[in-house]
Amino acid sequence: MLQNSFSTVTDTQVRGLVEEAAKETPEDAASYLFDLLVAARRLAVTRRHRFLAYLIGMAAEEARLLMMGRSAVRTMKTTS
């Protein structure tokens, strides 16, 4: 079973990673996420999960843009 080949991450470890990421700049966090997404996309392609690979690819593209301080999504400015 594929699931057994990956190490299990506990909630405490996830919280630790989130806290570490909060200390980084937005561009550093986007770079880290980009690396994770590229690896996830490769796995999806290898397993022939084409639609999942496509969706992960879209997320990777957004992470790439965020690394450059840009985004494909427009942010709405709120007025007070």
Biotite code that builds the C-alpha atoms (Angstrom):
import biotite.structure as struc

atoms = struc.array([
    struc.Atom([0.000, 0.000, 0.000], chain_id="A", res_id=1, res_name="MET", atom_name="CA", element="C"),
    struc.Atom([1.401, 3.404, -1.051], chain_id="A", res_id=2, res_name="LEU", atom_name="CA", element="C"),
    struc.Atom([0.301, 5.153, 2.122], chain_id="A", res_id=3, res_name="GLN", atom_name="CA", element="C"),
    struc.Atom([2.632, 3.005, 4.212], chain_id="A", res_id=4, res_name="ASN", atom_name="CA", element="C"),
    struc.Atom([5.632, 4.123, 2.163], chain_id="A", res_id=5, res_name="SER", atom_name="CA", element="C"),
    struc.Atom([5.260, 7.702, 3.427], chain_id="A", res_id=6, res_name="PHE", atom_name="CA", element="C"),
    struc.Atom([6.015, 8.759, 6.956], chain_id="A", res_id=7, res_name="SER", atom_name="CA", element="C"),
    struc.Atom([3.062, 9.831, 9.048], chain_id="A", res_id=8, res_name="THR", atom_name="CA", element="C"),
    struc.Atom([3.079, 13.450, 10.190], chain_id="A", res_id=9, res_name="VAL", atom_name="CA", element="C"),
    struc.Atom([1.489, 14.190, 13.532], chain_id="A", res_id=10, res_name="THR", atom_name="CA", element="C"),
    struc.Atom([-0.687, 17.215, 14.293], chain_id="A", res_id=11, res_name="ASP", atom_name="CA", element="C"),
    struc.Atom([2.064, 18.553, 16.540], chain_id="A", res_id=12, res_name="THR", atom_name="CA", element="C"),
    struc.Atom([4.576, 18.362, 13.698], chain_id="A", res_id=13, res_name="GLN", atom_name="CA", element="C"),
    struc.Atom([2.168, 20.126, 11.351], chain_id="A", res_id=14, res_name="VAL", atom_name="CA", element="C"),
    struc.Atom([1.605, 22.897, 13.899], chain_id="A", res_id=15, res_name="ARG", atom_name="CA", element="C"),
    struc.Atom([5.370, 23.259, 14.240], chain_id="A", res_id=16, res_name="GLY", atom_name="CA", element="C"),
    struc.Atom([5.770, 23.579, 10.473], chain_id="A", res_id=17, res_name="LEU", atom_name="CA", element="C"),
    struc.Atom([2.989, 26.164, 10.301], chain_id="A", res_id=18, res_name="VAL", atom_name="CA", element="C"),
    struc.Atom([4.581, 28.202, 13.096], chain_id="A", res_id=19, res_name="GLU", atom_name="CA", element="C"),
    struc.Atom([7.965, 28.043, 11.333], chain_id="A", res_id=20, res_name="GLU", atom_name="CA", element="C"),
    struc.Atom([6.383, 29.137, 8.055], chain_id="A", res_id=21, res_name="ALA", atom_name="CA", element="C"),
    struc.Atom([4.720, 32.088, 9.797], chain_id="A", res_id=22, res_name="ALA", atom_name="CA", element="C"),
    struc.Atom([8.197, 33.435, 10.619], chain_id="A", res_id=23, res_name="LYS", atom_name="CA", element="C"),
    struc.Atom([9.249, 33.386, 6.953], chain_id="A", res_id=24, res_name="GLU", atom_name="CA", element="C"),
    struc.Atom([8.565, 36.045, 4.345], chain_id="A", res_id=25, res_name="THR", atom_name="CA", element="C"),
    struc.Atom([5.598, 35.429, 2.047], chain_id="A", res_id=26, res_name="PRO", atom_name="CA", element="C"),
    struc.Atom([8.038, 34.818, -0.823], chain_id="A", res_id=27, res_name="GLU", atom_name="CA", element="C"),
    struc.Atom([9.959, 32.204, 1.211], chain_id="A", res_id=28, res_name="ASP", atom_name="CA", element="C"),
    struc.Atom([6.725, 30.427, 2.103], chain_id="A", res_id=29, res_name="ALA", atom_name="CA", element="C"),
    struc.Atom([5.669, 30.470, -1.558], chain_id="A", res_id=30, res_name="ALA", atom_name="CA", element="C"),
    struc.Atom([9.043, 29.031, -2.564], chain_id="A", res_id=31, res_name="SER", atom_name="CA", element="C"),
    struc.Atom([8.684, 26.202, -0.051], chain_id="A", res_id=32, res_name="TYR", atom_name="CA", element="C"),
    struc.Atom([5.147, 25.466, -1.223], chain_id="A", res_id=33, res_name="LEU", atom_name="CA", element="C"),
    struc.Atom([6.300, 25.547, -4.856], chain_id="A", res_id=34, res_name="PHE", atom_name="CA", element="C"),
    struc.Atom([8.883, 22.851, -4.123], chain_id="A", res_id=35, res_name="ASP", atom_name="CA", element="C"),
    struc.Atom([6.265, 20.697, -2.396], chain_id="A", res_id=36, res_name="LEU", atom_name="CA", element="C"),
    struc.Atom([3.779, 21.174, -5.216], chain_id="A", res_id=37, res_name="LEU", atom_name="CA", element="C"),
    struc.Atom([6.310, 20.248, -7.905], chain_id="A", res_id=38, res_name="VAL", atom_name="CA", element="C"),
    struc.Atom([7.037, 16.993, -6.061], chain_id="A", res_id=39, res_name="ALA", atom_name="CA", element="C"),
    struc.Atom([3.306, 16.322, -5.586], chain_id="A", res_id=40, res_name="ALA", atom_name="CA", element="C"),
    struc.Atom([2.650, 16.957, -9.276], chain_id="A", res_id=41, res_name="ARG", atom_name="CA", element="C"),
    struc.Atom([5.393, 14.528, -10.293], chain_id="A", res_id=42, res_name="ARG", atom_name="CA", element="C"),
    struc.Atom([3.799, 11.866, -8.117], chain_id="A", res_id=43, res_name="LEU", atom_name="CA", element="C"),
    struc.Atom([0.359, 12.536, -9.611], chain_id="A", res_id=44, res_name="ALA", atom_name="CA", element="C"),
    struc.Atom([1.773, 12.320, -13.151], chain_id="A", res_id=45, res_name="VAL", atom_name="CA", element="C"),
    struc.Atom([3.610, 9.094, -12.321], chain_id="A", res_id=46, res_name="THR", atom_name="CA", element="C"),
    struc.Atom([0.369, 7.584, -10.997], chain_id="A", res_id=47, res_name="ARG", atom_name="CA", element="C"),
    struc.Atom([-1.512, 8.829, -14.087], chain_id="A", res_id=48, res_name="ARG", atom_name="CA", element="C"),
    struc.Atom([-3.812, 11.094, -12.098], chain_id="A", res_id=49, res_name="HIS", atom_name="CA", element="C"),
    struc.Atom([-4.043, 13.619, -14.906], chain_id="A", res_id=50, res_name="ARG", atom_name="CA", element="C"),
    struc.Atom([-6.695, 15.931, -13.503], chain_id="A", res_id=51, res_name="PHE", atom_name="CA", element="C"),
    struc.Atom([-5.052, 15.998, -10.077], chain_id="A", res_id=52, res_name="LEU", atom_name="CA", element="C"),
    struc.Atom([-1.702, 16.743, -11.747], chain_id="A", res_id=53, res_name="ALA", atom_name="CA", element="C"),
    struc.Atom([-3.369, 19.604, -13.615], chain_id="A", res_id=54, res_name="TYR", atom_name="CA", element="C"),
    struc.Atom([-4.842, 21.096, -10.434], chain_id="A", res_id=55, res_name="LEU", atom_name="CA", element="C"),
    struc.Atom([-1.548, 20.795, -8.575], chain_id="A", res_id=56, res_name="ILE", atom_name="CA", element="C"),
    struc.Atom([0.140, 22.407, -11.577], chain_id="A", res_id=57, res_name="GLY", atom_name="CA", element="C"),
    struc.Atom([-2.207, 25.381, -11.274], chain_id="A", res_id=58, res_name="MET", atom_name="CA", element="C"),
    struc.Atom([-1.350, 25.711, -7.587], chain_id="A", res_id=59, res_name="ALA", atom_name="CA", element="C"),
    struc.Atom([2.363, 25.458, -8.427], chain_id="A", res_id=60, res_name="ALA", atom_name="CA", element="C"),
    struc.Atom([1.990, 28.251, -10.980], chain_id="A", res_id=61, res_name="GLU", atom_name="CA", element="C"),
    struc.Atom([0.313, 30.467, -8.369], chain_id="A", res_id=62, res_name="GLU", atom_name="CA", element="C"),
    struc.Atom([3.122, 29.691, -5.907], chain_id="A", res_id=63, res_name="ALA", atom_name="CA", element="C"),
    struc.Atom([5.663, 30.631, -8.600], chain_id="A", res_id=64, res_name="ARG", atom_name="CA", element="C"),
    struc.Atom([3.945, 33.970, -9.116], chain_id="A", res_id=65, res_name="LEU", atom_name="CA", element="C"),
    struc.Atom([3.772, 34.582, -5.362], chain_id="A", res_id=66, res_name="LEU", atom_name="CA", element="C"),
    struc.Atom([7.533, 33.970, -5.145], chain_id="A", res_id=67, res_name="MET", atom_name="CA", element="C"),
    struc.Atom([7.879, 37.000, -7.439], chain_id="A", res_id=68, res_name="MET", atom_name="CA", element="C"),
    struc.Atom([5.478, 39.048, -5.329], chain_id="A", res_id=69, res_name="GLY", atom_name="CA", element="C"),
    struc.Atom([2.646, 38.685, -7.834], chain_id="A", res_id=70, res_name="ARG", atom_name="CA", element="C"),
    struc.Atom([-0.548, 36.642, -7.991], chain_id="A", res_id=71, res_name="SER", atom_name="CA", element="C"),
    struc.Atom([-2.979, 35.453, -10.629], chain_id="A", res_id=72, res_name="ALA", atom_name="CA", element="C"),
    struc.Atom([-5.802, 36.325, -8.237], chain_id="A", res_id=73, res_name="VAL", atom_name="CA", element="C"),
    struc.Atom([-6.802, 39.920, -7.813], chain_id="A", res_id=74, res_name="ARG", atom_name="CA", element="C"),
    struc.Atom([-7.200, 40.990, -4.237], chain_id="A", res_id=75, res_name="THR", atom_name="CA", element="C"),
    struc.Atom([-10.231, 43.051, -3.421], chain_id="A", res_id=76, res_name="MET", atom_name="CA", element="C"),
    struc.Atom([-9.475, 46.284, -1.649], chain_id="A", res_id=77, res_name="LYS", atom_name="CA", element="C"),
    struc.Atom([-11.810, 47.030, 1.204], chain_id="A", res_id=78, res_name="THR", atom_name="CA", element="C"),
    struc.Atom([-12.832, 50.546, 1.977], chain_id="A", res_id=79, res_name="THR", atom_name="CA", element="C"),
    struc.Atom([-13.737, 51.707, 5.415], chain_id="A", res_id=80, res_name="SER", atom_name="CA", element="C"),
])
